C-alpha cells in the first residue's frame, strides 16, 4: 500500500531552468508534508515543509505547493543549479509522528 | 558538528550473527526515529521514541529486532540472528516534540549480510 507516490523516477533539467518534482498521496489524514534531498552515502537532508493549512511555502530557491483536493504536492526549484543534482524524497505524516516516504526522484541538472 | 550521529557507518557480518547500531540524536531533541532503506525505495519507518519511551513499532520490526533509548539520549538498534533480507541502510532521525518540526537524519549505517 503505497500511500505516497513519486511517479517520476528521474528528471533532467538544464541549469538555470525550473525543476518541478511531483508527489501524490492517498491518506487524507496526512497534515504535514516535507521534501528531503539525498546525496549518495549520506542521510536525507531536510529541505522544506508545508502544513495542510497552507497551500504554498517558499524558502529561497525552493517552493512547495500543496493541492489538498487533488492530494498532490510539488517542489519547484528555480533557478536550478548543478549542486541540486540529487535524489529528492517527499514525505508525509500526521500528528507529527512517523514519516511515510515516496520512492524518490533522481534530479540531474545539466550544465 | 551537532547533527545526528550514527555508528558504525558500515557493518559487514555473516548470516546468523547479531549486530548493534548506535544513534546519537541532536542534543535537545526528545524524539528519535529509526528507519530502514533498501535500494530504490524511500526510507521505511521502524520505530520511534519520545524520551526513553518507545511509542510505536512497525510490523516490519520482527521479534529479532529490538531498540532501546535507556536514558532518553542515545539509542541502540539490535538485530539478532541476521538474515540476508536484513541488508539495508539503517537511518536514525531526531526531532523536537510538538508543532511542525522536521526530522533530521544521520548518515545511516549500511548493513551487509554475507
Boltz contact constraints between the chains, C-beta under 6 A:
constraints:
  - contact:
      token1: [A, 32]
      token2: [B, 100]
      max_distance: 6.0
  - contact:
      token1: [A, 34]
      token2: [B, 102]
      max_distance: 6.0
  - contact:
      token1: [A, 42]
      token2: [B, 107]
      max_distance: 6.0
  - contact:
      token1: [A, 43]
      token2: [B, 91]
      max_distance: 6.0
  - contact:
      token1: [A, 43]
      token2: [B, 105]
      max_distance: 6.0
  - contact:
      token1: [A, 43]
      token2: [B, 106]
      max_distance: 6.0
  - contact:
      token1: [A, 43]
      token2: [B, 107]
      max_distance: 6.0
  - contact:
      token1: [A, 43]
      token2: [B, 108]
      max_distance: 6.0
  - contact:
      token1: [A, 44]
      token2: [B, 105]
      max_distance: 6.0
  - contact:
      token1: [A, 46]
      token2: [B, 102]
      max_distance: 6.0
  - contact:
      token1: [A, 49]
      token2: [B, 102]
      max_distance: 6.0
  - contact:
      token1: [A, 51]
      token2: [B, 100]
      max_distance: 6.0
  - contact:
      token1: [A, 89]
      token2: [B, 42]
      max_distance: 6.0
  - contact:
      token1: [A, 98]
      token2: [B, 45]
      max_distance: 6.0
  - contact:
      token1: [A, 101]
      token2: [B, 42]
      max_distance: 6.0
  - contact:
      token1: [A, 101]
      token2: [B, 43]
      max_distance: 6.0
  - contact:
      token1: [A, 102]
      token2: [B, 42]
      max_distance: 6.0
  - contact:
      token1: [A, 103]
      token2: [B, 41]
      max_distance: 6.0
  - contact:
      token1: [A, 103]
      token2: [B, 42]
      max_distance: 6.0
  - contact:
      token1: [A, 104]
      token2: [B, 42]
      max_distance: 6.0
